[in-house]
Amino acid sequence: MDLSTFPRTPLCRLPTPLEPLENLTRVLGGPRLLIKRDDMTGLAMGGNKARQLEFYLGQALDQGADTIVTTGAIQSNHACMTAAAAARLGLACHIQLETRVPGKGPEYAGTGNVLLDRMFGAILHTFPEGEDEAAADAALDRIAEDVRRRGGRPYVVHLGLGHPPWGGLGYVDAARETTGQADALGIDVDAVVLASGSGSTHGGMLIGLRAQGKDIGVHGVCVRRDKASQRARIIERVGEIESLLGVADPVPEGDILLTDDYLGPGYGQVTPELLEATSLLARTEGLLADPVYSGKALAALVGMARDGVWSKDETVVFLHTGGLPAIFAYADALGGL
Ligand SMILES: Cc1ncc(COP(=O)(O)O)c(C=O)c1O
């Protein structure tokens, strides 16, 4: 699949490592576990959003934008990494922070990614309705309109459906990178486990693996909405990415695997399974997972391995999508570990 015709601006250190999780494999006694270190993409403390932003900001530069406008939860990694990327490219950046997680205190509002947003010089806006994606995107368009009125040239990265998901191309490419690494190591991968939020990572990975002719199960772990809603979203996201690429051999709906068993009460809300899995990874491998995305995906990996979803001779890749700055905003929840 040729991605070279799409505008792209380099922001990541690629390839990210694909490494064995020998200790965790031994402790769980299930399938052989590997980790794809997209927490090491290098921009603003790493994470999956850097791969996506290479394509979004490629579009922005191609269109001559001088300002980037985007939205996310208060502790959004996407918003923070957009602020970092804009700083690196010499662009102004407006980020809209949505109130999405109930019952959080001053650490949540001021540390972690919010602290970094400020360090990267982003102009911060607030939006009270974190569960209303269409309204958040409409509010973004109003910020962009205001930038335009003042003589700026904004480029908006919407998160809702119905806008070209250029970021998904980053994970079409990550699928090629990961299978190339596994092939070079002589390892047959049976499954990938990843956090499924806006769906660009999950959708891009499904399309990219299919393009490589690989029959690898992609297990999306719901971090934002229940399985039925996320399934509808991934179907649509995959379709949008496929139409950007002009894919002739679309991903069958049956390939969309999802669990919401690890979502807990909702987005950004810590669960006992997340705490246990995060602690296990930290204490067996010396690696960190975040409390919103990679920690929930990790909880699913651990739970599914214990439940015998895979046999001992299968190989499962955990896609570490980063998100680590948010750890500090969740010190109240993580401090008891
Ligand atoms: C750390 C991290 N992991 C995973 C995701 C989910 O990725 P996607 O939105 O592409 O589904 C996000 C989204 O914000 C994230 O910040």
PDBQT file of the ligand as one rigid body, heavy atoms in Angstrom, charges set to zero:
ROOT
HETATM    1  C1  LIG A 401      -2.316   7.107  24.754  1.00  0.00    +0.000 C 
HETATM    2  C2  LIG A 401      -3.424   6.813  23.813  1.00  0.00    +0.000 A 
HETATM    3  N1  LIG A 401      -3.627   5.542  23.446  1.00  0.00    +0.000 NA
HETATM    4  C3  LIG A 401      -4.633   5.198  22.612  1.00  0.00    +0.000 A 
HETATM    5  C4  LIG A 401      -5.508   6.151  22.117  1.00  0.00    +0.000 A 
HETATM    6  C5  LIG A 401      -6.595   5.708  21.207  1.00  0.00    +0.000 C 
HETATM    7  O1  LIG A 401      -6.233   5.946  19.880  1.00  0.00    +0.000 OA
HETATM    8  P1  LIG A 401      -7.316   6.268  18.783  1.00  0.00    +0.000 P 
HETATM    9  O2  LIG A 401      -7.934   7.588  19.158  1.00  0.00    +0.000 OA
HETATM   10  O3  LIG A 401      -6.578   6.326  17.512  1.00  0.00    +0.000 OA
HETATM   11  O4  LIG A 401      -8.345   5.184  18.846  1.00  0.00    +0.000 OA
HETATM   12  C6  LIG A 401      -5.339   7.501  22.466  1.00  0.00    +0.000 A 
HETATM   13  C7  LIG A 401      -6.285   8.509  21.995  1.00  0.00    +0.000 C 
HETATM   14  O5  LIG A 401      -6.329   9.614  22.425  1.00  0.00    +0.000 OA
HETATM   15  C8  LIG A 401      -4.266   7.839  23.334  1.00  0.00    +0.000 A 
HETATM   16  O6  LIG A 401      -4.048   9.098  23.706  1.00  0.00    +0.000 OA
ENDROOT
TORSDOF 0
